[in-house]
Amino acid sequence: MSRVGKSPITVPGGVELNVAGEQIKVKGPLGELTAPLPKGLKLDTENGQATLSLEDESGRLKAMFGTSRALLANCVEGVSKGWSKRLELLGVGYRAQLKGSELVFSLGFSHEVRYPLPSDVKAQVTDQTKIDLNSIDKQKLGQVAAEIRALRPPEPYKGKGVRYSDEVVRRKAGKAGKAGKK
């Protein structure tokens, strides 16, 4: 049985969990999300703790036990605190601007790159090279951050590109010059 699945989820005050069919609706101060609840799993809430339990020990259900618990915990944390990611732009002339609901990048191409933000992801650009992304949905936030990073991934020789703030880019040595002519 999954160790992740057995651990309880702390439900902060102001967060409600409601089971509707094969979905768990999580409602909190920042918004509302849904998490899947596969058939055969049962949700119990008491004393500010939520636990998932198995009704039978089938192989597919045991495989989804820990995943379902992790998705529910992400929803609970999202509607109570929210999720955030920071991206950094490294390179001469690399910068970003927020224009309405669109991020506009100068990434060394001959044209500006425009990225329309989804409605539930908020962005804030600080000093033109740092982008703070915030959302209540962890999966959507990670997808948006990955798509922005893919516009110009960091390259290993000079380290230029879009990277996560905590990402470490392994650097390679460049070409070795001629040793000398005789």
C-alpha positions as CSV (number, residue, x, y, z in Angstrom):
1,M,0.0,0.0,0.0
2,S,1.2,3.5,-0.8
3,R,2.9,5.4,2.0
4,V,1.9,8.7,0.3
5,G,-1.7,7.6,0.1
6,K,-2.0,6.7,3.7
7,S,-0.7,10.0,5.1
8,P,-3.4,12.5,6.1
9,I,-3.9,15.9,4.5
10,T,-4.2,18.9,6.8
11,V,-7.2,21.0,5.8
12,P,-6.8,24.6,6.8
13,G,-9.7,26.7,8.1
14,G,-11.9,28.1,5.3
15,V,-11.3,25.2,3.0
16,E,-14.3,22.9,2.2
17,L,-14.1,19.4,0.6
18,N,-17.2,18.1,-1.1
19,V,-17.5,14.7,-3.0
20,A,-19.6,14.9,-6.2
21,G,-19.5,11.6,-8.0
22,E,-15.9,10.9,-9.1
23,Q,-14.7,14.4,-8.3
24,I,-13.7,16.2,-5.1
25,K,-14.6,19.9,-5.1
26,V,-12.1,21.9,-3.1
27,K,-13.3,25.4,-2.2
28,G,-11.1,27.9,-0.4
29,P,-10.4,31.6,0.0
30,L,-8.4,31.8,-3.3
31,G,-10.9,29.9,-5.5
32,E,-12.2,26.5,-6.4
33,L,-10.6,23.4,-7.9
34,T,-11.6,19.8,-8.5
35,A,-9.5,16.7,-7.9
36,P,-10.4,13.2,-9.3
37,L,-11.6,10.5,-6.9
38,P,-11.4,7.1,-8.6
39,K,-14.1,4.5,-7.9
40,G,-13.1,2.4,-4.9
41,L,-11.5,5.3,-3.0
42,K,-13.3,6.9,-0.1
43,L,-12.7,10.3,1.4
44,D,-13.0,10.8,5.2
45,T,-12.8,14.3,6.8
46,E,-12.7,14.9,10.5
47,N,-10.9,17.3,12.9
48,G,-9.2,19.3,10.1
49,Q,-7.7,16.2,8.5
50,A,-8.7,14.5,5.3
51,T,-7.7,10.9,4.5
52,L,-8.2,8.6,1.6
53,S,-8.9,4.9,2.1
54,L,-9.2,1.9,-0.3
55,E,-12.5,0.0,-0.4
56,D,-10.8,-3.0,-2.2
57,E,-7.2,-3.9,-2.9
58,S,-7.3,-4.1,-6.8
59,G,-4.0,-3.4,-8.6
60,R,-5.2,-0.4,-10.6
61,L,-6.8,1.2,-7.5
62,K,-3.6,0.7,-5.5
63,A,-1.7,2.4,-8.2
64,M,-4.0,5.4,-8.1
65,F,-4.1,5.7,-4.3
66,G,-1.0,7.8,-3.8
67,T,-1.6,9.8,-7.0
68,S,-5.1,10.7,-5.9
69,R,-3.9,11.8,-2.5
70,A,-1.1,14.0,-4.0
71,L,-3.5,15.7,-6.4
72,L,-6.0,16.4,-3.6
73,A,-3.2,17.8,-1.4
74,N,-2.1,20.1,-4.3
75,C,-5.7,21.4,-4.6
76,V,-6.0,22.0,-0.9
77,E,-2.7,24.0,-0.8
78,G,-3.6,25.8,-4.0
79,V,-6.9,27.2,-2.8
80,S,-5.5,28.1,0.6
81,K,-2.0,29.5,-0.2
82,G,-1.6,29.4,-3.9
83,W,1.4,28.3,-6.0
84,S,4.2,30.4,-7.5
85,K,7.2,30.0,-9.8
86,R,9.9,32.4,-10.8
87,L,11.6,32.5,-14.2
88,E,14.8,34.5,-15.0
89,L,16.0,35.7,-18.4
90,L,19.8,35.7,-18.9
91,G,21.4,37.2,-21.9
92,V,22.2,40.5,-23.4
93,G,19.0,42.3,-24.5
94,Y,16.7,39.6,-23.1
95,R,13.8,41.1,-21.4
96,A,10.1,40.7,-20.8
97,Q,7.1,43.0,-20.5
98,L,3.5,42.4,-19.4
99,K,0.9,43.9,-21.7
100,G,-2.6,43.2,-20.6
101,S,-2.9,39.4,-20.4
102,E,0.1,38.8,-22.6
103,L,3.8,38.5,-21.9
104,V,6.0,40.0,-24.6
105,F,9.6,38.8,-24.8
106,S,12.7,40.0,-26.5
107,L,14.9,36.8,-26.7
108,G,17.4,37.6,-29.3
109,F,15.2,36.7,-32.3
110,S,14.5,39.2,-35.1
111,H,10.9,39.6,-33.7
112,E,9.2,39.9,-30.3
113,V,7.7,36.7,-28.9
114,R,4.2,37.0,-27.5
115,Y,2.8,34.5,-25.0
116,P,-0.9,34.8,-24.0
117,L,-1.5,33.9,-20.4
118,P,-4.4,31.6,-19.4
119,S,-7.1,33.4,-17.3
120,D,-6.2,31.6,-14.0
121,V,-2.4,32.3,-14.2
122,K,-1.2,35.7,-13.0
123,A,2.2,37.1,-14.0
124,Q,4.3,39.9,-12.6
125,V,7.5,41.2,-14.3
126,T,10.1,42.7,-12.0
127,D,13.1,44.6,-13.5
128,Q,12.5,43.2,-17.0
129,T,14.4,39.9,-16.4
130,K,12.4,38.2,-13.6
131,I,8.9,36.8,-14.1
132,D,6.8,35.7,-11.1
133,L,3.9,33.4,-12.1
134,N,1.1,32.7,-9.6
135,S,-1.9,30.4,-9.7
136,I,-4.0,28.1,-7.6
137,D,-3.7,25.2,-10.0
138,K,-0.2,23.6,-9.7
139,Q,-0.4,21.6,-12.9
140,K,-1.4,24.6,-15.1
141,L,1.2,26.8,-13.5
142,G,3.9,24.2,-14.2
143,Q,2.7,23.9,-17.8
144,V,2.8,27.7,-18.4
145,A,6.3,27.9,-16.9
146,A,7.5,25.1,-19.0
147,E,6.1,26.6,-22.2
148,I,7.7,30.0,-21.4
149,R,11.0,28.3,-20.7
150,A,10.8,26.4,-24.0
151,L,10.7,29.7,-25.9
152,R,14.5,29.9,-25.4
153,P,15.9,27.1,-23.1
154,P,19.2,27.9,-21.4
155,E,22.2,26.8,-23.5
156,P,25.2,25.2,-21.9
157,Y,28.0,27.4,-23.3
158,K,27.1,30.9,-22.1
159,G,24.0,30.0,-20.0
160,K,21.8,32.4,-22.0
161,G,18.1,31.7,-22.1
162,V,15.0,31.5,-19.9
163,R,15.5,29.4,-16.8
164,Y,13.7,28.7,-13.5
165,S,15.2,30.7,-10.6
166,D,16.4,27.6,-8.8
167,E,17.6,25.8,-11.9
168,V,21.3,25.0,-12.2
169,V,22.6,24.9,-15.8
170,R,25.6,22.7,-16.3
171,R,28.2,24.7,-18.3
172,K,30.4,23.2,-21.0
173,A,33.9,24.3,-21.9
174,G,34.1,26.0,-25.3
175,K,36.4,25.1,-28.2
176,A,40.0,24.9,-27.3
177,G,42.2,27.4,-29.3
178,K,45.2,26.4,-31.3
179,A,48.2,25.6,-29.1
180,G,50.6,27.6,-31.2
181,K,52.1,27.5,-34.7
182,K,55.6,26.2,-35.5
